[in-house]
Amino acid sequence: MQVIYISEDKFQYDIHSLFKAFYPTDTVRMIIGKPGDNPEKEKDISEGDEISFVEYTENSIKVKVSENLSDEKEFLDISKGEGSVSTDGSKGSLDNSKNTLKKLLYTLLSEKTGKKLPWGNLTGIRPTRIAMNLVDKDRSDEEIADYMKSMYFVSDEKIDLSIRIARREKEILKDIDYENGYSLYIGIPFCPTTCLYCSFTSYPIGAYKNIVDDYLTCLEKEIDYVAEAFAGKTLDTIYIGGGTPTTLLPHQIDRLLGYVHEKLDTSKVKELTVESGRPDSITREKLQAMKRQGCTRISVNPQTMRDETLKLIGRQHNVAQLIESFHMAREEGFDNINMDIILGLPGETADDVRYTMDEIKKLDPDDLTVHSLAIKRGSRLAEILKEKEIRGFSGKGDVADFNNTEEMMRIAASGAHDMGLEPYYLYRQKNISGNFENTGYARKGKAGIYNILINEEVQSIVALGAGTVTKRVFGYDGRIERCDNVKDVKLYMDQIEDMINRKRELFNV
Ligand code: SF4
């Protein structure tokens, strides 16, 4: 276990994230105060645990990174030399202090572990934002690279990726009117079964099918609100996600999308995506309904092309079904099909990833999203890991045997490149395997615009349905405010008027 004593509750999240990035399989415990101050949190600290300290004083931040509790002489104490940094309490300096602290901690942990992290000391979920901001200021690639390297220790490979993505995003978004436009997200919180790693709002359709029509009625009430509040605004993109929207029956797809077209001005919509993620939910009739309703982009998600892994992660479909669904979608005229894969799935090696990429190449999707497995709170995977108190390998075929590696990331990136797909958006998650990232690749003209908009947070997105979050982006200062809909699907339906009122308050209409 890594134990970090910090003298006050400041930069806790950043410190925790950095330690977690260097020690992904260790528990990282933050304790505010000095040793002995917090007996409840300290009771199970043992000899083998590593103890570190971050101490804030009026004029400096002191950092000690320890080897173990009983070996204090080995502590690396940088507080008495160049390690001290000044703070004067103002906001600008506070940010500087945070950056300086992260640089120091990164250097110490890197020396101690002998590791370099691909994203350096960046712990946030949108590392490309830095490159985006500098591209907006017309900085050259060299200037951006120098900055990302000296400030954050980002690797050359990730710097190059960030710059390419930033420039491509700028090009794709150039026709979007952030101020007068908006995007719409509709969540369908039902799935055929629950995947091992899932932390989304998802209910098994088998047990919930009787409430789906009432759920759609509630969505229609929210759509009525959008029609009233956003009259005169431009609807740029629509994304139907979940859950699995293709758990809806064909007539329910017609009903939902038909209502959207009837109530909202969809004449300027640049992209209408329906996630059809689970092949076990796709039928020809559903694809035809989506096509009829103007859907321009779908996702058919393999996650892996290995049947054994699919079983292990609870997907209940096989590779043959995936291939059949993909061909069916092509036959029905879908010319923008995304596929999602996950690297670092239980039991998978670099060879498995190579195999998956080779099989996907045969299908030739237009868009590929490469995820690194993330252990999300509330997922079955997180619970299993907690129960077994294991992190990492515990035997072939065990769900706890997972790891994403640089080699896997490279195989996926070069596979995407071979298919003519270029990176266009990127984000990271907490507890992401290997401290890597999720990257979207697409053919020219096929990039998912909504994906960029939600990632860059440059346009308001109105989100309807259980467990969704609406974001209002204030054009003049880039401020963002949010309101959420409750996760529980029955509560959402019972409290639908309250869900709408929350949006009224957020948008003042
Ligand atoms: S398909 Fe997606 S939303 Fe549904 S259970 Fe799997 S991960 Fe969760």
Residues whose N, C-alpha, C, O or C-beta is under 5 A from the ligand:
A	BS01	SF4	C191 T193 T194 C195 C198 F200 S202 G242 G243 T244
